[in-house]
Amino acid sequence: MLKKIVHLFFVITGATVGFLYMPDIVRLLGVTEAGWAQSPYFGSVLGALILFSISYGIAGYIVNLLKWIEDALIRVPVGDLFFGSIGLIIGLVIAYLINITLQDINIKIISQIIPLFLMILLGYLGFQVGFRRREEFVHLLAKKDRDKKRSVDEEQAQTVVPKPKILDTSVIIDGRIADICQTSFLEGTIVIPQFVLGELQHIADSSDVLKRNRGRRGLDVLNRIQKELPIKVEIYEGDFEDVQEVDSKLIKLAKVMDGVLVTNDFNLNKVCDLQGVRVLNINDLANAVKPVVLPGEELMVQVIKDGKEQNQGIAYLDDGTMIVVEEGAHFIGKTIEVIITSVLQTSAGRMIFAKPKLLERERAL
């Protein structure tokens, strides 16, 4: 197929050259008797036959040369080929613009030969410039791309959309999330998954009085958030049927929505940290804003129950902070004055250790 194309090219070239120059050649040879020999059409046929005959001898070499050029181009990196081609196109365009002005000159060598020479020369120079200076072009394009990307990132940074906040069961039952939403500390949409609502309803229907009260408290908190507070609330209707535990579903939902999980569950907080899910822990927030209790301060507390260790009593502050009263088991049900001995703060909450002031006085005496 390629050899046939080469033959066709020679025929067309021979016909064109014969048509343009054969009448002049005949006149230069002095053949004036045969008028038909001066006809451009005769020259066209003669030129086509001559070059067609020549093509049979050199077509094979031309085909081999073209295949060698094809293999060489295939091995050239695409970047080099691209910039070389761009340079070639620019060179040919410049040559075409110059040739337009040369067409008005009635000298054949200027109007026909020089344009061909310019096309070859400027095409070659354009290809060489594009090929040899490709690194500079790549660097320039990369710099423009970085500048454009930087400007886009800056625009996006100015219009950052807050991530949705996903509530878990424990933080809803805790109740403090409603007050936090009311103060507008949480930005973005509050997402309440349907499976969390199902768990709350299951707790509210429990036969255990304590669980039932906690479940109903959680539902009341959600009702307040949805109806009374100026914040967008969205109920997520989907479910992950392949996952059984609610905590695992919450983590998977946070990944799917690229959201933030709001909780006060210490263990869930740790699992989220391991899986790369962002968490807002209500206990951490409470520890950050609650008044600092320092060792040596005196408080009035009511001892409610026994502690885990012998002779320990347990009391609570108004915000729910647990106070472990050493040797406080004898004061269960009584309101006594205690002295703070130490304070332990963790993500699970704050724990205060104290001793009854009355015992300290007796020891002092």
Helices and strands as residue ranges (DSSP letters): H 2-29, G 35-38, H 40-75, H 78-102, H 108-108, I 109-113, H 114-132, H 134-158, E 165-167, H 169-174, H 176-182, E 190-193, H 194-204, H 209-227, E 233-236, H 246-257, E 260-263, H 266-275, E 279-281, H 282-289, E 298-302, E 305-306, E 313-316, E 322-325, G 329-331, E 335-346, E 349-356, H 357-364
